[in-house]
Amino acid sequence: LTKFNDRMYEELGKKTTAFTFPFGAKSEATIKVVKEMGFKAMLDCEEKITEISTEEDLYNIHRFLRPNNMSTKDFFENKVKIAA
């Protein structure tokens, strides 16, 4: 992770501020490490709405995954049907 951050800075001249867990795999230990490295937010793979009311909530942002064989249009139409 440190090598990745260093490379991103070398290539882009900017530090990364958000971390996305591959496949949503995380533990309390990894969360602690990511915070210590200076990330300001973390995303997981739980498909649900995130409510942010505290700074700590930024370390538990959920996301909806779109399969690569599904168009963006179909993805959002499906989510609207589920929410209705």
JOWOUR-V935108 format. One line per field, one symbol per residue. ss: DSSP state (H for helix, E for strand, L for the rest). psi: psi as a letter, one per 40 degrees, with the letter a starting at -180 (. if undefined). A space follows every 50 residues. Layout:
# JOWOUR-V935108
ss->???
psi->???
This chain:
# JOWOUR-V935108
ss->LHHHHHHHHHHHLLLLLEEELHHHLLLHHHHHHHHHLLLLEEELLLLLLL LLLLHHHHHLELLLLLLLLLLHHHHHHHHHHHHL
psi->dddddddddddeeiiieihhhheehiidddddddddeeieiiiaehgiih hheidddeefhiihhhieehidddddddddddd.
